[in-house]
Structure formats: structure tokens, C-alpha cells
Amino acid sequence: MCTRCVLGRRSTRLRNVVRATLALAWLWFSFVAWPQPALAQLDSNGLIGYAVTELGPQYDDVEQAITRYRNRDFEGASEFLTRAKQQHPELPPAEVLMAKLHFAANQVAAGRAGLERAVRDQPKDPEAFLILAELSNAEGRLTAADMLFTRAGANNQSLGDGEKRKRHYQLRILSGLAGIAERREDWAAAQKYLTAWATEDPDNSNVRERLGRALFMQKDFEKAQKAFASARQRDPARPHADVLMARLYHREGNVAEAQKYFDQAIATDGSSVSTRLNCAEWWLERGQPDQAKPHLAMVLKQDPNSYDALWLSGLAASMKEDYPAAEDYLGKAHLRNPTATHILCHLALALAAQKDEAKQGRAAAFASLRTQQDPENGDLDVTLGWILYRLGREREADQHLNAALKSRSLSPDSRYLVARVFFERGRNELVAQLLDPALKSTELFVHRREAQELLEKVKGAK
């Protein structure tokens, strides 16, 4: 799979690893990464499995507590958890387990209150501080999260009972602290925490990719590449180290180095579908579909139904204004993933661009139906508004375009289409506001060349 596509950016579905590296995958390892099952599915394994080496009848009190909680006997549940902790010191505090039951029952306020009680009554145990840290992290309150993770780490160092629980906490603490450092772009701190995490969890390839990113950002390129290679050695599905280096150089604006590393990747790993797709997407990002074509052709020769290659081939055809070919590729990709909004948008636009009334009608119908299903999606509103505008149904078009402008996140192509409408209506003052952010984006942008030309035309007219 291609790297930039795989992690679900706005313009593509292909979820890939370097995007996780570049997008700071801290949230995956935060509180969400160790979720509690819903109360109906929760059992003792889900509640305490991370803390004990082997479950058995000795933990029946925990199962009884879950049953009591389901029956809304909260006092009885608390009593069973307290007794379980007294008999088995390796377990988390009863207050923490009770809070987790509240969270599993979607009683968030009660869960938070339970954690606060745990902090008060069990101030030397790490878990209440850890969960509060993860919640703060997920909410973007980094300073609070940092302090709570640090306190959890200090408590964990002196935790007396439960080695399994202690290691589990340590991984989560390092994950949280590394994620905060990455979000702050404190790459030296990120390196420190990620290195410690890799030592604790040596087979974790994702951590090694993130470590490579931190090293790269400190210009330690040799060690960065070694970290990326180490990640792929542990997980062959990961991108080639040269691909990751190329992506990072491209992100830094160093196109020459990016191309050098992509050339190296093709020379040493050219039989890899992932490497070919990454290279193809890079050329498309640069607005050069002809350079992407041989890489996509190789993938489609191996697998004519490759979703990734079909999607990128459709975008390449759209860039060349070969809309029948774009329709073909995107139509096949749409069949592989009918719910993918980004594919439907580009498919509808490819249909609407052809001088065929039946296809234009299909384009409007596709976009209209999906907009009804997902009325909050700004890109769908732009797609439908643009199609209706080109069909002369301006009043209806304006309803959707105005709704789209309320969206906080529009794809670069959507921004371009709205800017085109404003330009054709003589509202040039709004064109630059839409196109400047689009052209600064590193996302794959089908209409990048046209957007640049339009922006220059508007600025030249002042």
C-alpha cells in the first residue's frame, strides 16, 4: 500500500504507516488504545486481564462485582472489588476498577469522579493518574496530561505488587509522554521517550518508525534511516526505509533529496507494491501524472483490482482531463468501497465533466444521495453544488456551496471549485482566501496547477 494514502487523509483512503508517524499516532496509544469493553460484554478479563498473569476462580469476586454493577447494585459491586483487592494485592485499586465500570457503562461523570476518589484514597497507585492523563491528552490539555503522566510514572516506579500491571502502565506512560513531545515538536524529548519505549517493547515496529521521525527532525538522518529499516525488519508490511526518508524530505520541501530516496527505493525495492504506490502518489502530489503512470501500471498488472492503484489511477486521469478513463478507474474503486466519500466526489466530478447529459444526471444523483446521507460533509456539498452550478441550477447550487463554506475542513480540490464559482461571479476578493490554504497543503491536489493559475490571475488583476 502507498504510505501517504493508507492512513486516511481527506483525499485518500489508503491507510499507511508513515502517515501514522507523521500524524503523531499518540491518540492510538492513549486511553482509546486500551478501551474498556461496553458493560454488556465486560468480563473479568476485560477489567483486570492486563494486571494478572492468569485468570481463574481466585478472581470470582471481580466477576461478582461486574454482575452486581449490571444489576445496578453499585454498593455491592464496590464491596466485591474491595474484597478482591484485599485478597490479591496485584490488582488495581477497587476505586479505579469501579471507575472503569462506570466508563464501560458510559457513565463518564461517575467515572471521572471515581478516579478523583482514587487519587485521594490511593495517592501512591499510578493508574488513576494515568487514566486522567490519557483523558487530558485526548482532550488536548497537554500541560495537565504531562504532569499527570509524570506523576503516574513516579508512582509506577515504586509500585510494589504486580509486575505485569507495572509493565502495562510503563508502556502507556511512555506512549503518552512521547505523544505530548511530538505534538509540541520537542523532538529530543520524543526521542528519549520513544527510545525507552522501544527498549521496553522491542518488537513494536510503529514505535521505531516514530523514533525514526524524531531522529530525522533532529537531522540525525543516518540513525533515522536505521530506525525505519528496523521497523520494516520487524514488520515487512511497513514501508521501505527509503520511502519514509523520501516522504520526510518532501515534507521539509527538499524535493531533490526526496527524489533521490524514491529512486533508491525503486532500485532496491521496486517489486514492492507499497513502494510503487508511494512513488506514484508522490509524482501525483507534484502534479506529474505521466511519471506516476508506469508505477501504477505495474501494480495493476499484478492486481487489476488493486483498490489503491485504481484510486490513484483515477486521480491521474482526472489530472490529464481524461474523464472517461477517470470514470472507469474511479467507478471500479467505488465498487470496491461504496462508502468512501472521497472516491464518490471525484467520480461524480469526472462524470459531470463529460458532455453527456445522462452522465451529468448520474453525477448529480450520486452526489445528491450521498449528501442526504451525510449532510455535515462539506466536500459532498461542494461536489453537488459544483455539479448543479455547471448544470445551470444556480439557486440550488448556492444552497450547497454556502453550506460547505461553514465547514472547517474542506479538501484542496473543494476549495478550488468554490473559488472557481466566486471567480466566475467576479468575487475575486474571496478567491485568495480559499486558494492560499489549498496551495499550501501537502495533500494530493488534482487541480493544483489550475488553482495556481487562477490565483496568479486574480492577484495580477489587482
N, C-alpha and C positions, 0 to 999 in steps of 0.2 A: 504494500500500500504506500501511497505517497505521504510524505511527512506532514506537510502543511495542511493537507486535506483531512487527515484522519481524525483530528481532534474536534471537529465540529465547529469550525468557524462559520461566519454568516454565509459566505459564498460557496461553501463546500461541506460535504458530509464526511469525507474520508477521515476517520479518527486516527491521528498518528502521534507518535511518541514525542518528537521534538516539540510539537505544539504544547504537549504537557510540560516539557522542560521550559519552553519559552513563556507559557501562560501561567507558570507558578502553580504547580499542582498541589499546593498546600491544602486546599479545601478537601481534596480526596482523602487526605490522611488526618483531617481534623475530626471533630465529633461525628461528622457524617460518615466517616470511613469505618467507624466502629459502631454502627447503628444498633439500637435495640429493636428486636422484632416487635411487631404490633402485639398488644396484650393477648389477643386470641391465640397467637402462635407461640407465645413465650413459654419456655420451659426452663428448668434449672441450668441446662447447658447454655441457653441464651443469656441467662442472668449472671452466672458465675463461671462459665466454662473457661474463660480467659485466665481465671485465678487459680484453678485447681488442676492437678496433673491427671486425675482420673475421677470421673463421676461415679456415684454408686449410692446404695441405700443410706450411707452415712450422711448424705445431704438431703434426706427426706424432708427435713424441716423447711428447706428452701422451696421445695415443691409444694409443701403445705401452705407456705406463705403466698405463693402465686395463686393457689386456689382460693385462699381467703380473700385476696385482693380482688379477684374476679367476682367474688360474691359480695363485694363492697364491705367486707369486714376489715377495714383498714387497721384497726387496733390489733385484731388477731394476726394480721399479716406482719405487723411490726414486731409483735411478741415472738412469732416463729423466727423471724430474721435475727432478732436479738439473741435468741437461744442458739441458733446456728452459729453465730459469730463467737459466742462464749465457748462452744464445743470445738470450733475449728478456727483458730486464730489466723489461719492463712486467708480467710475470706475477707472481702472488703467490709467496711463498717456497715452495720444494719441501716444507718441513716442514708448512706449512699445507695444501697440496694433498694430501699424504699423510694428514694427519689427516682431511681431508674424505672421502677414500676409505674410511677406517675407519668414519666415521659412516654413509656410504652403505651399507656392509656390515653396519650395525647393531652394529659393534664399538665401543661407546661408551667403554669404559675405554681402549682403544687410541687412540681419537680424542682424548680428553682428555689422555692422556699425550703425544700428538703435539703438541698445542697448547702444552703446557708446554715441550717441547723447542724449539718455535718461538719462544716468549718468551725462552728462554735464548740461543738461537743467532742470532735475528733481532730484537733488542730495539727496533729503530727502525721496524719494519714494523707497521702498525696492525691487520692482520687477526686475528692470534691473540688479541690483547687484545679485539678487537671480538666475536669468536665467544664467548670466555669471558664477556664482559659480557652477551651475549644469553642465554647459558645460565644465568647467575646471575639475570638478570632474570626469566626464565621460572620459576625455582625460588623466586622471592620474596626473594632475598637482595639487597635494594636497595642497601645501602651498598657491598657489593662490586661490584655492577653499575655504580653511579655512578662509582666510582673507575676501573674498567676502561674504561668509555665515555670518561671524561675523558682517560685515557692514550691510548686509540685516537685520540681527536680531535687530541691534540697531535702524535702520530706522523703522522697523516694530513696535517696542515698542512705538514710538511716532506718528504712523500713526493715523491721526485724523478721516478720513471718511472710512466707510465700514468695519463693524465687521466681516462679512463673509469673505471678502478678507483677513483681518488680520489673522484670524484663519487658512485659507488655506495656507498663507505664513508661519505661525509659524510651521505647521506640516512639510512643505518642508524644512525649515531651520533646524529643529531638526533632520530630516531624514539625511540631508546632513552632518551635524556635527557628528552625530553618526556613519555614514558610514566611514568618514575620520578617526575617532578614532579607529574604528575596523580594518581598513586597516593598521593603524600604530601600532596596538596591544596595544593601550593605553586604557586598559580595565576600569580604573577608570573614565576616561572621557566618554567612551562609556556608562558606567552605568549612569552617570549623565544625558546625553542627552536622553538615552532611557527611563529613569525614567520620565523625563519631558514629553517626547512624549507619554508614556503610560497614564500619567495624563490627557493630552490634548485629547487623543483618547483611552478611556478606553476599548473599545470593540475590539481593534486591537490585535488579537492573535499573529500575526507574530512579533510584537514589543516585546511582552512578552517573546517569545522564544529567541529573540536576547538578551534581558535583562538577561535571564537565562544563556546564553552563557557567557556574560560579567561577571556575578557573579561567574560562575564556574571557569573562568580563573583567578579570584582573590581568588580562593579556598574557597569561601563562598558557600559551597555545599548545605547546608540546604535551603538557600534563593534561590539558583539556581533551586533546585527541586520544590520549591513552585511556582516559576515563570513559569516553564514548566507546572506544574499542572494547573495553572491559564490560560495558553494559551489553554490547551485542554478543560478546562471548558467552555471557550468562543467558541471554535470550536472543536466539537468532532471528526472531521476528522484529527485533529493533532495527532502526535504520543504520546504515553503514556510517562509520565514524566520519568519513569524508563528507557525507551528505549533511550531517549535523554541523560540521565545521563550515560548509558552504552556506548553510542557512543562516548561521550566526554572522558570518562575514557580510552576507547580503543585508541582513537586518541592520548592520552597522554602516551600510552604504558603501562597502568595499566590493564593488562588482567584479573587479579583476581577480581578487582572491577567491571570491565565490565561484567564479567560472573555473579557476584552477582546480579547486577541490571537487567540483562537479565532474570535470574532465578526469580527475584521478579516480573518482568513484566509478565512472563508466568503464575506465580502463581495467580496474581490478574487480569490479562487481557488476559488470554490465549484463550478466544473465539474471540479475535480481529484478523482479517486477517492482519491488519497492523503490529501488534506486532509479529505475527508468521512469516511474511515475513522478518521483520527486524532481527529477531533471526536467521532465515535460512541464510540470507545473511551474517550475522556476522560469522557463522560457516564456510561458504564457503570462506570468506576472510581469515580465519585461515587455510584453506586447509583441512577441515574435512567434506566432503560431506555426510558421514553417519550420522553425528549429525544434518545436515540440513534436511535430508530426512523426518523425521516424521512431521516437521513443514510444509514442502511443501505438503506432503500428506494430511494433514488436510485441507489446503487451497483448494487443487484440489478436495477433496471430497465435499466441499461446492460449489465450482465453477470449473468444469472441464475445462472451457475456460478462467480461470484467466490468463491474459497476463503475469503478474508479476511472478506467480508461474511457468508457462510454461518456461519462460525465465531462471529463476534461476534453475529449474529442468534440463534444457538442459545443463547449465554450470556444475551442479553437476555430470551429466552423463559423460560429457567430462573429468572431473577431474578423474573419475574412469575408463576412457578409454572405456566406454560402448558407442561406437559411434552409433550403431543402435538406442539406446534409446535417445541419444543426438539428432540425426536426427529427431526422432519423436517429441520430445518436441519443438525443435527449429523450425521445419517445421510448427508446429501449431502456434507458436508465430509469425513466419514470415507471416503467413496468416492473423493474427490479425493486423500486422503493416508492410506491404510490403516495406515501405520506410526506415525502421530502419537499418542503415548500420551495427551497431554492431551485430545485430542478423544475418544478411546475412553473415558476416565474419565468425562467429562461426559455422553457418550451413554449409557453404562451406567447412570449415576445417573438420567438422565431416564427411561430405560426402567423402572428399579426403582421410581421414584416413582409410577408409574401402577398403578391397581388392576386389573391384568391379569396373571394368572398366567403366561401364555405370554411376555409381555414381561419379566416379572421373571426368568423362567427364562433368557431370552436374555441379559439383563443379567449374570446370574451366569456364564453360559457365556463371554460375551465377556471379562469381567474375569479369569476363571479361566485361559483360554487365554493371554491376554497376560501374566499373572503368571508362568506357567510359562516363557514365552519370555524374560522379563526379571525374574528373581526378586529382583534387587537394587533394584528401583524401589519406593520407599516409597509413592508416590501410588497405584500399582496395588494394593499390599497394602491400603491404606486403602479404596479403592473396593470391592474384593472383600470385605473384612472388613465394611464397612458394609452391603453388599447381603445378605450371609449373616446378619448380625445382624438386619436387618429381616425376613428370612425365618424367623427363629426358630432358626437353626443357630448358636447362640452359641459352642459349643465350637470349631467350625471358624473362626468369625469371630475369636475371640480369638487364634488362631494367627497370622492375618494382621495383626491390629491390633498385637499385640506385636512382630511382625517390623518393622512400619512405624515403631514408636517408636524403633527402633535407627538409623533413617535420620537423617542430619544435616540433610537438607533436605526438608521437606515443604511443599507448597503451602499457602497460607492456607485454601483450602477443605478440604483434607485435615485440617488441624489442627482445623478446626471440627467435622468429622464425628467425629473421635476424641473431642473434648471433649463432644460430644452423648452419646456412649456412656457416658463417665465420669459425666456429669451424671445420666443416667437410672439409673445404678447407685449414685448417692449419693456418688461420689468427687469432691466439689467442690474438694478441695484441689489437684487436678491440672488443673482446667478453666482457671484463670487462667494457669498455666504454658504452656498450649497457645495460648490466645487472645490474650494480650498481644502476642507477636511477630506473630501473624497480622494483628491490627488496626493494628499499626504499619507493616506492609508497604504499599508503594505499588503492589503488583501488583493486577491486576484480580481482584476477590474477589466471587464470586457471592453468597456467604452473609454478606457483611459486616454487613448490618443484623441478621440473626438472631444472628450472633456477638456483636455489641454488646449486644443484648438479653439474651442468655444470660449474658454476663459481668456485666452490671449485676444480673441476678437472683441470681447466685452471690455477688457482693460485698454485695448488700443482705441476704442471708440470714445473714451473719456476725454 
